[in-house]
Amino acid sequence: MRSVFLVLFLFVCFAGFSQSQHKEDIKVGLVLSGGGAKGLAHIGVLKVLDSLGVKVDYIAGTSMGAVVGGIYASGYTGKQLDSVFREIDFDKLINDDIPRSSKAFFERNNSEKYAVSLPFEDFKVKLPSALSRGQNTYNLIAKLTLHANETEDFDKLPIPFFCIATNVETGQQVVLDEGNLAQSVMASAALPSLFQPVIINDVVLIDGGVVNNYPIDELRAKGMDIIIGVDVQDGLANKDELGSALDVLVQINNFRTINDMKLKGKKTNVYIKPDIKEYSVVSFDEGASIIENGTVAALTQIAELKKLVKADKLSHNELVNIKPQDSLAIESIVVRGNEKYTRAYILGKLKLKSHETVSYEKFNKGINNLIATNNFDSFEYKLKKRAGTDGYDLITYLQETKATTFLKLGLHYDDLYKSAALINLTKKRLFFDSDLASLDFILGDNVRYNFEYFIDKGFYWSIGVKSRFNQFKKSINAQLLLENDFIVEEDLNKIETSLEDQTNQVYVQTLFRKDFALSMGAEHKRLEMKSETFLIDNQQEETVFESTDYLSVFGTLKLDTYDNKYFPKRGFYFDGDLHMYLWASRFNENFDDFTMAKADMGYAFSVTDKLAFNIQSSGGFKVGDRSTKALDFALGGYGNNFINNLSPFLGYDFIELTGNSFVKATFTANYEVFKKQYITLEGNFANIEDDIFDSGEWFTLPDYSGYALGYAVDTFLGPIQVKYSYSPELKHSKWYFNVGFWF
């Protein structure tokens, strides 16, 4: 009997030991599906796995599952990922929103004028490969995974990892398990039409969800015994939910993946399906709720997950010490892929040098500077650790933009120019690698054009040519057109006037920095002002007030660090202009040379994330000939991009206040009540008449004032604004309307 009990005792101990040993040998795989913003639920699941101490031995991911899974596999905890993703502005990330400060003056004007830009080659309009280059996303992932930058074999990451992409030429899946981690993750998440394809080893790759959105079979083949699967894919919508063509297209795309999941779900040992039906693939602004739903879904499987906790209870994140880097020591720079643009040009935009330590912020700014030129479709890079140092060799991979001709479109309405449709043709590299020609043709109530040719030499002297034709009809203050004696005699106040202005310039320009430009040049101006309703001796006839050609030389100094042209939250603005008019044609018989000097400046600052203030002041004066009034200063109306010496002034109509000198101050408060929707409160004050700097009138209390309350929506067409204004002096109110960018 003793022998029997001894055998039974040894058998039980051995069985328990074997069971324990077997449990420690179990390989646990984690598969994360694609699903756009719904994929943020993966983070909630990872937080639960970490809290339980579930050690994952291999991760497979597709699309958003690849993004979250790849970063987690590199050594982050679920909690760290939660913190990272909650701080991301996904709107700027996905739309490749490049800061205004990264754009040169010419590119700023483009981005603040045109609503649509399309490649135009061989007289055919082409659609862009995607809405976004994905550059901001790549930069973020590359920064987050810098500590794993040297690991080209993804099996050697803290958690072995692979992701799925689609070969767009063959339609076959590609398993990415080596190379550049950030690039591989981007390829897996390159959603067609949203992100442009990623080229790896000369293979064009797009979102892996097209062919395999839940790579469980490939993960099982890695020797995994137990698979934890997180499925964030959409289910099929019912007829009531199919309300648009987009809904139908999404439904068609979901047929395959949902049918696949009928089989793949059964192959999953621990299947986690977060309840995120109410969210869409672009609901990134509701990321916190999606993450929480992932946590809730994982907790429903807590009993099964606890069975996978191993004795050591050490998850990968407890073994990896990630040290966020705020700076980079660049030992050398390698530039690859450039053909049209020189190494010096590229490094000049990046503002990087070998053997230099730069902040990560400056590093990203340099990348933005390069991308903002719109001369490159993609800019990928790798930071390779220099042996025996703390520095990196920066290896860049460029893809130059092949398209050199673009068709650009815009729409606009305001109270001065009325309705307008803008058609632009832009040609890069017309004669030289660094030149650009642009022609705006504006159709509508007032036909206009604007031509510009510019040879960009950056911080050297650049050369430019401009030609502009502008026209509008408006009731104009009679003092701008006639002598005071005649105005008093005829009892005139305003005259319905047609104004036509053609201006041609040749100039040189140099940059002190990206946003600080000095220009000098020569100008020819043809100015016509006439009225068809003016009465002389009780007879109605066309009267020409101005039909003169002017020749002048000019200089401008411009500094612009505003973060947004229309709704700035921070930055400084200065625009100084000096025009010396030297000659006029015979129509202006009493012409004598004169000089017009003016300056505008502004300072914007924020007191909260929602509330910003903008303080502006401007002034100008005339020296010399007093008889030429057509180019004097005129205040009134609301808007931007006014010609000559016209300036907006709330509470008054366009060109209502005139004089050869003026001072003006404007105070604006912008409150962002909803995303890209603003309530504005404004007040402006001015003195304007002849010779106020001689009489001392410029330093007295303002003679004119106006206040306005407005609402604005910032759209892809530009701002849509309505303003209600009131002038205490006139004791009446006025409405202003504006739709789209000003041009």
Sequence and secondary structure as in RCSB ss.txt:
>XXXX:A:sequence
MRSVFLVLFLFVCFAGFSQSQHKEDIKVGLVLSGGGAKGLAHIGVLKVLDSLGVKVDYIAGTSMGAVVGGIYASG
YTGKQLDSVFREIDFDKLINDDIPRSSKAFFERNNSEKYAVSLPFEDFKVKLPSALSRGQNTYNLIAKLTLHANE
TEDFDKLPIPFFCIATNVETGQQVVLDEGNLAQSVMASAALPSLFQPVIINDVVLIDGGVVNNYPIDELRAKGMD
IIIGVDVQDGLANKDELGSALDVLVQINNFRTINDMKLKGKKTNVYIKPDIKEYSVVSFDEGASIIENGTVAALT
QIAELKKLVKADKLSHNELVNIKPQDSLAIESIVVRGNEKYTRAYILGKLKLKSHETVSYEKFNKGINNLIATNN
FDSFEYKLKKRAGTDGYDLITYLQETKATTFLKLGLHYDDLYKSAALINLTKKRLFFDSDLASLDFILGDNVRYN
FEYFIDKGFYWSIGVKSRFNQFKKSINAQLLLENDFIVEEDLNKIETSLEDQTNQVYVQTLFRKDFALSMGAEHK
RLEMKSETFLIDNQQEETVFESTDYLSVFGTLKLDTYDNKYFPKRGFYFDGDLHMYLWASRFNENFDDFTMAKAD
MGYAFSVTDKLAFNIQSSGGFKVGDRSTKALDFALGGYGNNFINNLSPFLGYDFIELTGNSFVKATFTANYEVFK
KQYITLEGNFANIEDDIFDSGEWFTLPDYSGYALGYAVDTFLGPIQVKYSYSPELKHSKWYFNVGFWF
>XXXX:A:secstr
 HHHHHHHHHHHHHHHHHHHHHHHH  EEEEE   GGGGGHHHHHHHHHHHHT   SEEEEETHHHHHHHHHHTT
  HHHHHHHHHT  HHHHHTT   GGGS HHHHHHHTT SEEEEEETTEE   SEEE  HHHHHHHHHHTGGGTT
  BGGGSSS EEEEEEETTT  EEEE BS HHHHHHHHT  TEEE  EEETTEEEEEGGGT SS HHHHHTTT S
EEEEE        GGG  SHHHHHHHHHHHHHHHHHHHHHHH SEEE    TTS TT GGGHHHHHHHHHHHHHT
THHHHHTT  TT   GGGT      SEEEEEEEEEES SSS HHHHHHHHT  TTEEEEHHHHHHHHHHHHTTT 
EEEEEEEEEE TTSS EEEEEEEEE    EEEEEEEEEETTTEEEEEEEEEEESSSSTTEEEEEEEEEESS EEE
EEEEE  TTS EEEEEEEEEEEEEEEEGGGTS HHHHHHHT  EEEEEEEEEEEEEEEEEEEETTEEEEEEEEEE
EEEEEESS EETTEE  EEEEEEEEEEEEEEEEEE  S SSS SSEEEEEEEEEEEEEE TTSTT   EEEEEEE
EEEEEESSSSEEEEEEEEEEEEEE SS  TTSEEE B  SS  TTEE BTTS TT EEESEEEEEEEEEEEEEET
TEEEEEEEEEEEEETTHHHHTGGGSS SEEEEEEEEEEEETTEEEEEEEEEETTTTEEEEEEEES   
